[in-house]
Amino acid sequence: MSSAPRGPRISSKETTAEVNRAGNRAIAFTGDLSREDDVRRLVAAGLEAFGKIDALVNNAGDGGPTKPVQDYTMEDWRYTIDSCLTSSYLCIRFVVPEMIKAGGGAIVNISSGAGRRGLPYRIGYCSAKAGQVGMTYGMALELAPHNIRVNCVAPGAVEGDRIDRVIAGQAEVRGIPVEAMRKAMIERSPLKRMVTADDIVDATVFFTSDMARSISGAGPRGQRGCS
């Protein structure tokens, strides 16, 4: 990927160790999911470790910069689209054949409310996340005959360092105080609160489980969204 600004990374090794300590099994993989060869290696590593692939969660991506469209460079655009959207396409492309062999599976695209409602000064991110929504609908129809379900989780503002950086960037480009921007961001939610990472995990686990065995093509169809 390009050298556009990126946020801090969580160590894959740390996450893997935490999962294994909890009595489950996980492996760590390092690669660039906007590159075909790296995605092929990822799928191969998953098959070697677990024998088959039951679920794919497309959560890779970086939001890219916050700036007016006239200042948004080709490097900014390519980095953000590749990070959020191309990575989802490639993972689906190389995982689907394995799911077909296994007799089915579940795919969840982690999009964003910004992909439906928009967010000023974030053209790359909004475009990429809207692309994930369209991808969800198209793939749900295409893959249904193979017993592969495709759904989309599109949260609003999520508590944590990442939204803090987004709020700071929005406040700077709009020329308003950070706390005023934070309040405006929360007001976008009908429930008037931010979600947590655990909330997103719960929704994702539901969509990959047998509880959602008859749900495919679920996603944000233009609603105002909720927290």
Secondary structure, DSSP 8 states (H G I E B T S, - for coil): -----------HHHHHHHHHHTT---------TTSHHHHHHHHHHHHHHHSS--EEEE----------GGG--HHHHHHHHIIIIIHHHHHHHHHHHHHHHHT-EEEEEE--THHHH--TT-HHHHHHHHHHHHHHHHHHHHHGGGTEEEEEE--S-BTTHHHHHHHHHHHHHHT--HHHHHHHHHHTSTTSS-B-HHHHHHHHHHHHSGGGTT--S----S-----
